[in-house]
């Protein structure tokens, strides 16, 4: 059951304060091992990756790098899926692509902009990254939806090579991943997981090309590896456990609130299922529903443990306090099950994705709504954003002066250069304009 904290109590303040640190990953336990793996992969390439696949994934891999043109046949995998599964994947892929195409159009324009000012032009050129790596975990569950949500924005941005790193299981679950990869535009697959896969993508090996950026969630070893290779490549973020905050008033449906909380709790034992309400009666009804619904879940043990560890309910005084607690927690997923939720959205500054109204389940955002479900966790939405086409571009400043325009700016440029003690900067101007004494 949820731990309930009443507004105005010290327990409420303490519990809320503890949530501030929920995104702090404990990398101390894994960092030494991850550093050793990364250095081995950097130095020894494919043999090191294959050795770690055998050691940690308990399988032998014949071909580490699978190209769409030969080994990786996603089209056949898609055609072999059950009709309803295939249609669902195709529907999700189409919706995700259409959303991100609109995002691209609104951001990119014609690939940049130029401002002209009397012989001097300055502009911004926007280009897609050439090659990106998308990580999709194996382990407790396979997530073809994450392949779609990570790779499609890259494809829409114009990335020419999309390399998916995921440990293939050698069973029926591979078909879902390969089909999703085909629909998303993945061009190659690295058949490995863990820190060894991150190392292969970041440093390159004889068979795996080095990428420009790595995106996608993983376990502590993957997250730590992404942090350590940052600088050699770009990364999206350091993903932590999934989380949802439901804001519910007295008129909310307890069954719906409980279902949304459990939809996050069933991810893993470290997930956060959080509720804030201005009605203690509603919280009590949700508690009853949680107990009833969790019993019939296939992953009931995981969901129960998640609720036990991180299931909190905050009882606040009024509607304004609901908005305040939402901004304080800064949740990955925020569900608004309150009256006039559209108006409430204006009061929310910090949320990864907002699900507006009782008819909008977080599950829709996970699968088919359109925006990528790869979101900042642990309060990182204060400075981070959902994965999107903006994550797969680079920007280049383009500056061009005519000689007349340079003469107009000469005094200002030279004054600032000499203010900073950089005479060669000033001379680079005066030699061009003919006013140099050297």
C-alpha positions in Angstrom: 0.0 0.0 0.0 1.0 3.6 -0.5 2.7 5.4 2.4 0.3 8.4 3.1 1.7 11.7 4.2 -0.5 14.6 5.3 0.2 18.2 4.5 1.7 20.2 7.3 3.4 17.2 9.0 7.1 16.6 9.3 6.7 13.3 7.7 5.3 15.0 4.6 8.3 17.4 4.4 10.8 14.5 4.9 9.2 12.2 2.3 9.1 15.0 -0.3 12.7 15.9 0.4 13.8 12.3 0.0 12.3 12.4 -3.5 14.6 15.1 -4.5 17.4 12.6 -4.5 15.6 9.8 -6.4 17.6 10.4 -9.5 21.0 10.1 -7.9 22.3 6.8 -9.3 24.6 4.8 -7.1 27.4 4.2 -9.6 30.0 3.5 -6.9 29.0 -0.2 -6.9 29.5 -0.6 -10.6 31.9 2.1 -11.8 35.1 0.1 -11.4 33.7 -2.8 -13.3 32.3 -0.6 -16.0 35.6 1.3 -16.4 37.5 -1.9 -16.9 35.0 -3.1 -19.5 35.2 0.1 -21.4 39.0 0.2 -21.4 39.1 -3.4 -22.6 36.7 -2.7 -25.4 38.6 0.5 -26.4 41.9 -1.4 -26.5 40.8 -4.8 -27.9 37.6 -4.2 -29.8 35.5 -7.1 -31.0 37.2 -9.9 -29.0 36.6 -8.0 -25.8 32.9 -7.4 -26.6 32.4 -11.1 -27.5 34.1 -12.2 -24.3 31.8 -10.0 -22.2 28.8 -11.2 -24.1 29.7 -14.8 -23.2 30.5 -13.8 -19.6 27.5 -11.6 -18.8 24.9 -12.6 -21.3 25.7 -16.3 -21.2 25.6 -16.9 -24.9 28.0 -17.2 -27.9 27.7 -14.7 -30.8 28.9 -15.6 -34.3 28.3 -12.2 -35.9 28.4 -9.2 -33.6 27.4 -6.6 -36.2 24.3 -7.3 -38.3 23.6 -5.1 -41.3 20.1 -4.6 -42.8 21.5 -5.7 -46.2 22.3 -9.2 -45.1 22.0 -10.6 -41.5 19.3 -8.4 -40.1 16.0 -9.1 -41.9 13.4 -7.0 -40.1 10.9 -7.1 -43.0 10.6 -10.9 -42.7 10.3 -10.6 -38.9 7.4 -8.1 -39.4 5.6 -10.3 -41.9 5.9 -13.2 -39.5 4.2 -11.5 -36.6 0.6 -12.1 -35.6 -1.7 -9.8 -37.5 -2.8 -7.8 -34.5 0.7 -7.3 -33.3 1.9 -6.2 -36.7 -0.9 -3.7 -37.1 -0.3 -2.3 -33.6 3.4 -1.8 -34.4 2.7 -0.2 -37.8 0.1 2.1 -36.2 2.5 3.2 -33.5 5.3 3.7 -36.0 3.1 5.8 -38.2 1.8 8.0 -35.3 5.3 8.5 -33.9 6.7 9.5 -37.3 3.9 12.0 -38.0 4.4 13.7 -34.6 8.1 14.0 -35.1 7.8 15.2 -38.7 5.7 18.1 -37.3 8.4 18.7 -34.7 11.1 18.8 -37.4 9.1 21.2 -39.5 8.6 23.6 -36.6 12.2 23.5 -35.6 14.3 23.2 -38.7 12.5 25.3 -41.3 14.7 24.9 -44.4 17.7 23.6 -42.5 18.6 26.8 -40.7 18.3 30.6 -41.1 20.2 33.6 -42.3 20.1 37.3 -41.2 21.5 39.8 -43.6 22.7 43.3 -42.5 24.3 45.4 -45.1 27.1 43.2 -46.4 27.3 41.1 -43.3 25.3 37.9 -43.0 25.1 35.5 -40.0 23.1 32.3 -39.9 22.6 28.9 -38.4 23.0 25.8 -40.4 21.2 22.7 -39.1 22.3 19.2 -40.1 21.4 15.8 -38.9 24.1 13.7 -37.1 25.6 11.1 -39.4 25.4 8.0 -37.2 23.7 7.3 -33.8 23.4 4.4 -31.5 20.1 3.3 -29.9 20.3 1.1 -26.9 17.4 -1.3 -26.2 17.7 -3.5 -23.1 17.1 -7.2 -22.8 16.6 -8.7 -19.4 13.2 -8.8 -17.6 11.3 -7.6 -20.7 11.8 -6.7 -24.3 10.5 -3.3 -25.4 9.9 -2.9 -29.2 8.1 0.3 -28.3 11.4 1.8 -27.1 13.1 0.9 -30.4 10.3 2.9 -32.2 10.4 5.8 -29.8 14.2 6.2 -29.9 15.0 5.4 -33.6 12.1 7.1 -35.4 12.9 10.6 -34.2 16.5 10.0 -35.4 15.3 8.8 -38.8 12.9 11.8 -39.1 15.8 14.2 -38.2 17.7 12.8 -41.2 20.2 10.5 -39.5 21.6 8.3 -42.2 22.9 5.4 -40.0 21.0 4.2 -37.0 22.7 1.4 -35.1 20.6 -0.5 -32.6 22.5 -2.3 -29.7 20.4 -5.0 -28.1 21.2 -8.5 -27.0 19.2 -10.9 -29.2 17.7 -13.7 -27.2 17.4 -16.3 -29.9 13.7 -16.8 -29.3 10.4 -15.5 -30.5 10.9 -12.1 -28.7 13.6 -11.2 -31.3 11.0 -11.0 -34.0 9.2 -8.1 -32.2 12.5 -6.2 -31.9 13.6 -6.8 -35.5 10.2 -5.8 -36.8 10.3 -2.6 -34.8 13.8 -1.9 -36.0 12.7 -2.4 -39.6 9.7 0.0 -39.1 11.9 2.6 -37.3 14.6 2.7 -40.0 17.4 1.0 -38.1 20.3 0.3 -40.5 22.3 -2.2 -38.4 22.2 -4.1 -35.1 24.9 -4.8 -32.6 24.1 -8.1 -31.0 25.2 -7.2 -27.5 24.0 -5.5 -24.4 25.4 -3.9 -21.2 28.5 -1.7 -20.9 30.3 -3.7 -23.6 27.7 -2.6 -26.2 28.0 1.0 -25.1 31.8 0.8 -25.4 31.6 -0.7 -28.9 29.3 2.1 -30.0 31.3 4.9 -28.3 34.8 3.8 -29.4 34.2 1.6 -32.5 35.6 -1.8 -33.2 36.7 -3.7 -36.3 33.1 -4.5 -37.0 31.1 -1.9 -35.2 31.4 1.7 -36.4 31.8 4.5 -33.9 28.6 6.6 -33.5 28.2 10.3 -32.8 25.5 9.9 -30.1 24.0 7.1 -27.9 20.4 7.2 -26.7 18.1 4.9 -24.9 17.6 3.6 -21.3 19.4 0.6 -19.6 20.4 -0.8 -16.3 22.9 0.7 -13.9 25.9 -0.7 -15.9 24.5 0.9 -19.1 23.7 4.2 -17.4 27.2 4.3 -15.8 28.9 3.4 -19.2 27.0 6.2 -20.9 28.1 8.7 -18.3 31.8 7.5 -18.7 31.9 7.7 -22.5 30.3 11.1 -22.6 32.8 13.4 -24.3 33.9 10.6 -26.7 30.3 10.7 -27.9 27.1 12.6 -27.0 24.4 10.9 -24.9 20.7 11.8 -24.3 20.6 11.5 -20.5 21.2 9.2 -17.6 18.0 7.3 -17.2 16.8 6.2 -13.8 13.7 4.2 -12.7 10.4 5.0 -14.3 8.0 7.2 -12.4 4.5 8.6 -12.4 2.8 11.3 -10.4 -1.0 11.3 -10.4 -2.8 14.5 -9.3 -6.3 13.6 -8.3 -9.1 15.5 -6.7 -12.2 14.2 -4.9 -14.0 13.5 -8.2 -11.3 11.3 -9.7 -12.1 7.6 -10.3 -10.1 5.5 -7.8 -10.0 2.6 -10.2 -8.4 4.7 -12.9 -5.9 6.3 -10.5 -4.9 2.9 -9.2 -4.5 1.5 -12.7 -2.2 4.3 -13.7 -0.1 3.9 -10.6 0.3 0.2 -11.3 1.1 0.8 -14.9 4.4 2.2 -13.7 4.9 0.0 -10.7 4.9 -3.1 -12.9 8.0 -1.9 -14.8 10.4 -2.8 -12.0 10.9 -2.9 -8.3 12.6 0.6 -8.3 9.8 2.4 -10.1 8.0 5.3 -8.4 4.2 5.3 -8.1 3.3 8.7 -6.6 -0.1 10.2 -5.8 -1.1 13.7 -4.6 -4.6 14.6 -3.8 -6.6 17.1 -1.8 -9.0 14.4 -0.7 -8.0 11.8 2.0 -11.2 9.9 1.1 -9.9 9.5 -2.5 -6.6 8.3 -1.3 -8.2 5.7 0.9 -10.3 4.5 -2.0 -7.2 4.2 -4.2 -5.5 2.1 -1.6 -8.4 -0.4 -1.8 -8.2 -0.5 -5.6 -4.4 -1.0 -5.5 -4.9 -4.1 -3.3 -7.6 -5.4 -5.6 -6.0 -4.8 -8.9 -2.4 -5.8 -8.2 -3.5 -9.3 -7.3 -4.4 -10.2 -10.9 -1.3 -8.7 -12.5 1.1 -11.2 -14.2 4.0 -9.1 -12.7 2.3 -8.7 -9.3 5.4 -9.4 -7.3 7.3 -6.6 -9.1 4.4 -4.2 -8.7 3.9 -4.9 -5.0 7.6 -4.4 -4.3 7.6 -1.1 -6.2 4.7 0.1 -4.2 6.3 -1.1 -1.0 9.6 0.8 -1.7 8.4 3.9 -3.5 4.6 4.2 -3.3 3.7 7.5 -1.7 0.5 9.5 -1.4 0.6 13.1 -0.4 -2.5 14.7 0.9 -2.5 18.4 0.4 -4.8 21.3 1.3 -6.1 22.5 -2.1 -5.7 22.7 -5.8 -2.9 25.2 -5.7 -0.9 22.9 -3.5 -1.4 20.1 -6.1 0.4 22.2 -8.7 3.1 23.2 -6.3 3.9 19.6 -5.4 3.9 18.6 -9.1 6.5 21.3 -9.8 8.5 20.2 -6.7 8.6 16.5 -7.7 9.2 17.2 -11.4 8.0 13.8 -12.5 8.7 11.9 -15.7 5.0 11.2 -16.2 2.3 13.5 -14.8 -1.3 12.5 -14.9 -3.9 15.2 -14.3 -7.1 13.6 -13.0 -8.7 16.8 -11.8 -11.5 19.1 -12.8 -10.7 21.4 -15.7 -7.3 19.7 -16.3 -6.6 21.8 -19.4 -6.5 24.9 -17.2 -4.3 23.1 -14.7 -1.7 22.5 -17.4 -0.8 26.2 -17.3 0.4 25.9 -13.7 2.8 23.1 -14.5 6.4 24.1 -15.1 8.2 20.8 -14.7 7.0 17.5 -16.2 8.4 15.1 -18.9 5.0 14.3 -20.3 1.6 15.5 -19.1 -1.5 13.3 -19.5 -4.5 15.6 -19.5 -7.8 14.2 -18.1 -9.1 10.9 -16.8 -9.5 9.5 -20.4 -5.8 9.8 -21.1 -3.8 6.9 -19.7 0.0 7.1 -19.5 0.0 3.8 -21.5 -1.1 5.8 -24.6 2.0 7.8 -24.4 4.1 4.7 -24.0 2.9 3.2 -27.2 0.9 5.2 -29.8 0.2 8.8 -28.9 3.2 10.1 -30.9 5.7 11.9 -28.7 8.7 9.8 -27.8 8.3 8.1 -24.4 12.0 8.5 -23.7 11.8 11.1 -21.0 14.1 12.6 -18.3 13.7 10.9 -14.9 14.6 11.7 -11.3 13.6 15.3 -11.5 15.8 16.0 -14.6 12.8 17.4 -16.4 13.8 20.7 -14.6 16.5 21.0 -17.3 15.8 18.1 -19.7 13.3 17.4 -22.4 11.7 14.4 -24.1 13.7 12.7 -26.8 13.0 14.3 -30.1 14.4 15.3 -33.5 16.4 18.1 -31.7 18.5 15.4 -30.1 19.8 14.2 -33.5 21.1 17.5 -35.0 24.2 19.6 -34.9 24.2 23.3 -35.5 26.9 25.3 -37.3 27.2 29.1 -37.2 27.8 30.6 -40.6 29.3 34.1 -40.7 30.3 36.2 -43.8 31.5 39.8 -44.0 32.0 42.1 -47.0 35.0 44.4 -46.6 32.7 47.4 -46.1 30.8 45.6 -43.3 34.0 44.7 -41.7 35.1 48.3 -41.7 31.9 49.3 -40.0 32.6 46.8 -37.2 36.3 47.4 -37.0 36.4 49.8 -34.1 34.2 47.6 -31.9 36.1 44.4 -32.7 39.5 45.9 -32.1 38.4 47.7 -28.9 37.2 44.4 -27.4 40.2 42.4 -28.6 42.6 44.9 -27.0 40.5 45.1 -23.9 41.2 41.4 -23.5 44.9 41.7 -24.4 44.6 39.9 -27.7 46.4 42.2 -30.2 46.6 39.5 -32.9 42.8 39.4 -33.0 42.8 43.1 -33.7 45.4 42.8 -36.4 43.4 40.1 -38.1 40.9 42.9 -38.7 43.2 45.8 -39.5 45.3 43.9 -42.0 42.2 43.2 -43.9 40.9 46.8 -43.8 44.2 48.4 -44.5 44.5 50.3 -41.3 47.2 48.1 -39.8 50.6 49.6 -38.8 52.3 46.3 -39.0 
